Amino acid sequence: MKKWIIGFVIMAIVLIVPKILKMLKQDPIMQHHRLAEEYRNKGDYTKAIAEYTEIIRLKPNYAMAYNNRGSAYHHIGNLEKALADYNKALKLNPKEGVAYCNRGLIYSEMGKYDQSISDLNKALELKANIGEAYNALGLLYFRQYDFDKALDYFSKAIKEDSNSSIRYLNRGLTYHNQGEYDKSIADNSKAIEIDPKYVDAYNNRGLAYDAKGERDKALADYKKALEFDPNKYQTYYNRGMIYYDMEDYQKAIADFQRVLKINPKHQQAQKALEELENKLKEKK
């Protein structure tokens, strides 16, 4: 059965943060920017969107505000509104490289790869968020199963910022899909070194250890991932599959039941649980 890799879900959406000068503290636009930033930092994107909308009302031709509101829409998964805002930002300022990078991400998620490549290359041409553009191109080629190109771009992204745990995770995921488990382990270890609580990196490193037959190390990584996030159902499933293979059926059943408690529609866990229950019935 297929085990769950925590994928490239994680891609930073670039925000343009204006320089708030002391002399402009009383400027209402700057005040709304400050509030929007506070809401974004708290993960309250709906309120951030409201602040950016107010900025746009006060200054309708402010490209930066459209880009920032677009990134907030992007975070909550409203791709159509995000795309509309990025389009408006670029109409107002055709040299806004960050907006090209962000729109390229949207096109990639929509499966519009040619448009995505065009936008991301434009961002590189304008020297805007080079590392993010490289990372986005890596994700794009990963989605097309062109792992060689994905590796090339993830490596370029890491060269731009060697302290980005996300980029090491993405490259490690790509190595895993190529069967390069030692390299996958190395990249996920680097991601953990940068961010010791990086749940996805523990999960993915556990998968690589499991693929190498090093189950004790895999179980240790899964345990660590679940300590940081007890609701990571993908990790319960992966650990359950190890217990299944080890014929430790009671522990496997417990993990599959946890998966289904968190995600009742997880078909693979449901199928594995049914198989185990049938095995136990046959033994009686």
Secondary structure, 3 states (H helix, E strand, C coil): CCCCCCCCCCCCCCCCCCCCCHHHCCCHHHHHHHHHHHHHHCCCHHHHHHHHHHHHHHCCCCHHHHHHHHHHHHHCCCHHHHHHHHHHHHHHCCCCHHHHHHHHHHHHHCCCHHHHHHHHHHHHHCCCCHHHHHHHHHHHHHHCCCHHHHHHHHHHHHHHCCCCHHHHHHHHHHHHHCCCHHHHHHHHHHHHHHCCCCHHHHHHHHHHHHHCCCHHHHHHHHHHHHHHCCCCHHHHHHHHHHHHHCCCHHHHHHHHHHHHHHCCCCHHHHHHHHHHHHHHHHHC
